[in-house]
Amino acid sequence: MNKQELIDAMAKTAGLTKAAAADALEAFIEVVTKALKKGDEVRVTNFGTFAVAKRAATTGRNPRTGATIKIPASKQPKFRAGKGLKDIVNK
């Protein structure tokens, strides 16, 4: 399902116009993005948790040359599915 298909499904399920569903989805994405940027978690009960995980700096190898390279530390957005979502998917 791509973004447009998600908007269409949201509009149909919630009885909204496609424009209103698109606005709601954009607002959700914006709120989650801002929260993650601040380092906060976003928990949606029975769905899942959006969080930021820290990755330590490591060394790696360039596969073409075999040269050692430094991979800097970074933050990675993560999603952990909640129990309710896991149960629905596994039924």
N, C-alpha and C positions, 0 to 999 in steps of 0.2 A: 504494500500500500504506500503510495507516495503522498506528498503533502496535500495535493488537490483532492485526492480520493478521501483522505482523512477529513478534510473540511466538508466534503459532500456528505460523508457518513455522520459527522457531528451535527450538521444542519438537519438531516433527516431524523436522527435519533432525538434531538432536543427540540425539534419543531421550530428551528431558527431559519432565518434567511442565510444564504451562503455567505453574504457579506458579514453578517453578525457572527457566524461561526468562524470565519477567517479572522475577524477582529479578536475573538475570544482566544483562538489558538495563538495568535501573535502576542497577545497580552500574557498568556501562560509562558510562552517561550522567553519573553522579555523578563518576567518576574523571576523565573528559575535561573536565567543567565546572570542577572544582577546579584541574586543571592549567592550563587556559586562563586562569582567574582569576589564577593566580600568574604568568602570562606565559610559561609553558612550551609547547612543541609536543608533540603526541602523534602519533607516526609508527607506522602499521601497515603493515608491509612488503607490497608488492603490492596494497595497498588505497588508502591515501592518508594525508595529513597534515592534522591539525587544528591551526590556529595562530591567533594574534591579530595583526591588522594595525592600525596606527595611522592615523587619519584626521586630517589637519590642519584647523584652524579655517578656515572660509571665510565668504564673504558670499553671500547669496541674495536672492531676491525673493519676497514674498508674492504668489501668483498672483491673488488677489482685489483687493488694493489697490495692488499694484505697489511697496509700500514695501520698502526694503532691510532685511534682517534679518541678524543674526550667527548663524552655525551653529557651535556650539562643537566643539572637538576631541573625538574619541571613539575608542574601540577597537571593532573589528568582528571577530567570529569568522569565520574562513574555513576552507574545506575545499579542498584540492588533491588531485585524484585521482592515484593512483599508476599506474605503467606497466602493471602487471598488470591493474588494473581497466579502464584505457583499452583495452587490447588485447582483453579479453573483450567489452566493450561494442561495439567496432568490428568484431567478427567476425560 
